[in-house]
């Protein structure tokens, strides 16, 4: 065999990305502004974000460093209704078979200085799956303008690759009132945020929405 024939397989492999959809100006401007003010006004109610390990939630700042709020008050039904209305178009864009949603899970996340979320997926797999599975992930951004932080890009990772080479990742910069939707099984991460002023109001805010599908008997 020649030397060329023994080249690593990865040298010729091309990255495969699951589709995603970016929707600017997702909500009316006044609703987006009011929701951003709600987030800022409720600073003291945010708690450390958690990750799931073997089916159990835990705080792991090496993997995920952020603050979250699960109570969106009167905005919760507004967000859920908007997500329900957007679902058919998102399914078509992502080539996801249409399904009847079981419920909408939401949280408001604040990424301040030093915050990040390493590579992960949003679904539970194997024996940790339950009766309702996350199928679609929607991330809705809220931030003060002009933007007072750097970083914080949503990074989509190519399937099969573990490195950070440019060809194996696609970065989506957060913009105010912008929605990004993708399959919950898609590997993704959040880049580290740099916020020199360390002001909570200058954080990268995002409403995370997961649309669940009811699963049949195991």
C-alpha positions as CSV (number, residue, x, y, z in Angstrom):
1,X,0.0,0.0,0.0
2,X,1.2,3.5,-0.7
3,X,1.6,6.2,2.0
4,X,-1.5,8.0,0.7
5,X,-3.6,5.0,1.2
6,X,-2.8,4.9,5.0
7,X,-3.8,8.6,5.6
8,X,-6.2,8.9,8.6
9,X,-9.9,8.6,7.7
10,X,-10.7,11.8,9.5
11,X,-8.6,13.7,7.0
12,X,-11.2,13.1,4.3
13,X,-14.3,13.1,6.5
14,X,-16.6,16.1,6.1
15,X,-18.6,17.6,9.0
16,X,-22.3,16.9,9.2
17,X,-24.5,19.4,10.9
18,X,-28.1,19.0,12.0
19,X,-30.2,21.9,10.5
20,X,-31.1,24.9,12.6
21,X,-33.3,28.0,12.0
22,X,-32.7,31.6,12.8
23,X,-35.7,33.9,13.2
24,X,-35.0,37.6,13.7
25,X,-37.6,39.9,15.5
26,X,-39.5,36.8,16.8
27,X,-41.7,38.7,19.2
28,X,-43.2,42.2,19.0
29,X,-40.5,44.8,20.0
30,X,-42.5,46.0,23.0
31,X,-42.9,42.5,24.3
32,X,-39.2,41.8,23.9
33,X,-38.4,45.0,25.8
34,X,-40.8,44.2,28.6
35,X,-39.4,40.7,29.0
36,X,-35.9,42.0,29.1
37,X,-36.9,44.4,31.9
38,X,-38.6,41.5,33.7
39,X,-35.3,39.6,33.6
40,X,-33.3,42.5,35.0
41,X,-35.8,43.3,37.7
42,X,-35.8,39.8,39.0
43,X,-32.0,39.5,39.4
44,X,-32.2,38.3,43.0
45,X,-34.5,35.3,42.0
46,X,-32.0,33.7,39.6
47,X,-30.2,30.6,40.9
48,X,-27.2,28.6,39.6
49,X,-28.0,26.6,36.5
50,X,-27.8,22.8,36.7
51,X,-26.8,19.9,34.5
52,X,-28.1,16.3,34.6
53,X,-25.7,13.5,35.4
54,X,-27.1,9.9,35.3
55,X,-30.6,11.4,35.5
56,X,-30.0,13.6,38.5
57,X,-29.5,17.4,38.5
58,X,-26.3,18.9,39.9
59,X,-24.4,22.1,39.8
60,X,-21.2,21.8,37.8
61,X,-19.6,25.2,37.0
62,X,-16.9,23.5,34.9
63,X,-19.5,22.3,32.5
64,X,-22.2,25.0,32.9
65,X,-21.8,28.4,34.6
66,X,-25.0,30.5,34.3
67,X,-27.9,31.7,36.4
68,X,-31.5,30.7,35.7
69,X,-35.1,31.6,36.5
70,X,-37.9,29.2,35.9
71,X,-40.8,31.6,36.8
72,X,-41.5,33.8,33.8
73,X,-44.7,35.1,35.4
74,X,-47.3,36.4,32.9
75,X,-44.7,36.0,30.1
76,X,-44.8,32.2,30.3
77,X,-48.1,31.8,28.4
78,X,-47.0,34.4,25.9
79,X,-43.8,32.5,25.2
80,X,-45.5,29.1,25.0
81,X,-48.2,30.4,22.6
82,X,-45.5,31.9,20.4
83,X,-43.6,28.6,20.4
84,X,-46.7,26.6,19.6
85,X,-47.5,28.9,16.7
86,X,-44.0,28.6,15.4
87,X,-43.7,24.9,15.7
88,X,-45.1,23.9,12.3
89,X,-42.7,26.2,10.4
90,X,-39.8,25.0,12.6
91,X,-40.6,21.4,11.9
92,X,-40.5,22.1,8.2
93,X,-37.3,24.0,8.3
94,X,-35.5,21.3,10.4
95,X,-37.2,18.4,8.6
96,X,-38.6,17.1,11.8
97,X,-41.8,15.0,11.5
98,X,-44.8,16.9,12.8
99,X,-45.9,15.9,16.3
100,X,-48.4,16.9,18.9
101,X,-46.6,18.7,21.7
102,X,-47.0,17.2,25.2
103,X,-45.8,20.4,27.0
104,X,-43.5,23.3,26.8
105,X,-40.6,23.5,29.2
106,X,-39.1,27.0,29.7
107,X,-36.4,28.7,31.7
108,X,-34.7,32.2,31.5
109,X,-30.9,32.0,31.6
110,X,-28.5,34.9,32.3
111,X,-25.0,34.5,31.1
112,X,-22.8,37.1,32.8
113,X,-19.0,37.5,32.9
114,X,-17.3,34.1,32.7
115,X,-20.5,32.2,32.0
116,X,-20.5,29.3,29.5
117,X,-22.0,25.9,28.8
118,X,-19.8,23.2,27.3
119,X,-20.8,20.9,24.6
120,X,-23.9,18.9,25.3
121,X,-27.3,17.7,24.0
122,X,-30.7,18.6,25.4
123,X,-32.2,15.1,25.4
124,X,-32.1,12.3,27.9
125,X,-30.9,9.1,26.4
126,X,-30.9,5.4,27.4
127,X,-32.4,4.4,30.7
128,X,-32.7,8.1,31.7
129,X,-35.4,8.8,29.2
130,X,-38.8,9.5,30.7
131,X,-42.4,9.5,29.4
132,X,-41.9,12.9,27.6
133,X,-38.9,13.7,25.5
134,X,-37.5,17.0,24.3
135,X,-37.7,17.1,20.5
136,X,-37.2,20.8,19.6
137,X,-35.0,23.4,21.4
138,X,-35.7,27.0,20.9
139,X,-33.4,29.7,22.2
140,X,-34.8,33.2,22.4
141,X,-32.3,36.0,23.0
142,X,-32.7,39.2,25.0
143,X,-30.0,41.7,25.5
144,X,-29.4,45.4,26.0
145,X,-28.3,47.4,23.0
146,X,-25.7,48.3,22.3
147,X,-24.4,44.9,23.4
148,X,-22.1,45.3,26.4
149,X,-20.5,41.8,26.3
150,X,-18.4,39.8,24.0
151,X,-18.5,36.1,23.3
152,X,-21.5,34.0,24.2
153,X,-22.1,32.5,20.7
154,X,-24.3,29.5,20.3
155,X,-21.9,26.9,18.8
156,X,-23.4,24.1,16.8
157,X,-21.0,21.1,16.6
158,X,-20.7,18.7,13.6
159,X,-21.7,15.2,14.2
160,X,-18.8,12.8,14.8
161,X,-16.3,15.5,15.6
162,X,-14.9,16.3,19.1
163,X,-12.5,19.0,18.2
164,X,-12.9,22.8,17.9
165,X,-11.6,23.1,14.3
166,X,-13.5,25.8,12.4
167,X,-14.8,23.2,9.9
168,X,-16.5,21.3,12.7
169,X,-18.4,24.1,14.3
170,X,-20.9,26.8,13.3
171,X,-21.3,29.8,15.5
172,X,-24.4,31.9,15.8
173,X,-24.0,35.3,17.4
174,X,-26.8,36.3,19.8
175,X,-29.0,39.2,18.8
176,X,-31.8,40.9,20.7
177,X,-35.2,39.5,19.9
178,X,-33.8,36.7,17.8
179,X,-34.9,33.0,18.0
180,X,-32.7,30.0,17.1
181,X,-34.3,26.6,16.8
182,X,-32.7,23.2,16.4
183,X,-33.3,19.5,17.2
184,X,-32.8,18.9,20.9
185,X,-30.5,16.0,19.9
186,X,-28.0,18.4,18.2
187,X,-24.7,18.8,20.0
188,X,-24.1,22.5,20.9
189,X,-22.4,24.8,23.4
190,X,-22.3,28.4,24.6
191,X,-19.0,30.2,24.3
192,X,-17.6,32.0,27.4
193,X,-19.1,35.5,27.9
194,X,-16.8,38.5,28.6
195,X,-18.6,41.3,30.3
196,X,-16.1,43.9,31.5
197,X,-18.6,45.9,33.5
198,X,-19.9,42.8,35.4
199,X,-23.4,44.3,35.4
200,X,-26.2,41.8,35.6
201,X,-28.3,44.0,33.2
202,X,-25.6,43.6,30.6
203,X,-25.9,39.8,30.6
204,X,-26.6,37.6,27.6
205,X,-30.2,36.7,28.5
206,X,-32.0,33.8,26.7
207,X,-35.3,32.1,27.2
208,X,-34.7,28.3,26.6
209,X,-37.8,26.5,25.4
210,X,-38.0,22.8,24.9
211,X,-41.0,21.3,23.1
212,X,-41.7,17.8,24.4
213,X,-43.3,14.9,22.7
214,X,-45.1,12.2,24.7
215,X,-43.4,8.9,24.4
216,X,-45.1,5.5,24.2
217,X,-44.7,2.7,26.7
218,X,-41.1,1.4,27.0
